[in-house]
Amino acid sequence: MKKAKSQAVACSLDPNKNGLHHHHNQDDNDVVFDPSSMALDDDSKSDDARVPTAANLSRKKATPPQPAKKLVIKLVKAKPTLPTNFEEYTWAKLKSAINAIFLKQPDSCDLEKLYQLFRKHLSLASEVEHKTVTGLLRMIESERLGEAVDRTLLNHLLKMFTALGIYSESFEKPFLDCTSEFYAAEGMKYMQQSDVPYYLKHVEMRLHEEHERCSLYLDALTRKPLIAAAERQLLERHIPAILDKGFMMLMDGHRIEDIQRMYSLFSRVNALESLRQTLSSYIRRTGQGIVMDEEKDKDMVPSLLEFKASLDSIWEESFSKNEAFCNTIKDVFEHLINLRQNRPAELIAKFLDEKLRAGNKGTSEEELEGTLDKVLVLFRFIQGKDVFEAFYKKDLAKRLLLGKSASIDAEKPMISKFSIFFFCIK
């Protein structure tokens, strides 16, 4: 029988994956490739799998490749042109939309289209952008010169620049350059034509105006570089001229408010060290005129007391009790009081003797005590304190023995203070 004849035992390696079947008979082992066994359909497992291999291969012949189609690009002979009324139509549309926005009325133009149209014909049109920026700068300069301008319009235009992303590069940079040029010219002009108090008031006013300008229509990030530009041109460049021209006049006139304004403005540009050094020079120059004039020895102590009181008042009210300025006043006064070695010590002792004598009974005890406390401040600066002590004891003995003391109650606290001080230094 055929079944007995074939007696084939199939040993499949993986019929579902590779289609290889091994048939064993009495003579040899044959390996047959059966493409039909790789079919994914369930029918591949049926008896049709035994269809002859040649028939299967004929059905699986590959289709020959077809030639690729050529892509042909044809150029249009006539160049594309815009409609004749394109520009008029575009600007009319923009004008209509802008009027509707300002009047808060509806408009048929789509906002996204309006934005794209506006950006295309303004921010990307260098000529239009340049004219717009130039107009803005002229308006701001006119305002600085005292003319009235439409601040609302400035505010809307600059907000538009911010929304378009061109504020920093297109407006802020040229604006800061114009600001520097404007205040550079104005600073030179005002320094030549006005005195220092007026100039300082003008600078203070200008800085206030720039702060206000930032609040009204400029971007918030413009504030810092704008104020810095104004301070640099109006203050920093003129520090030496301001000090040379006006500091002595302000100090001699005891112009508390103007000196305070100078201190405040100088602190903005880190110029307080220049102010402190100028103060030191002023004290030395003025103090030497008091101490070194031998013809006015009689008035030395009262003049020094008045000068010291004036400096203390300015230090408290104008220099905001700055510790560095306080130390400068003390150091320079100590230098001045000892320029003539022992003479100031002698004159201070005589001044106390005059105040404590009976001839000064018209002076109230409070006034006398205040004067004596001020003299004690000068006494601390004296290096020849032993000279002072000798003159003071001699004069005190005369007042007590001759009964010429104005007030025993005033003598006691002075003796107590000097005793404590001399005990401490010994």
Order of alpha helices (4+ residues) and beta strands (2+ residues): alpha-beta-beta-alpha-alpha-alpha-alpha-alpha-alpha-alpha-alpha-alpha-alpha-alpha-alpha-alpha-alpha-alpha-alpha-alpha-alpha
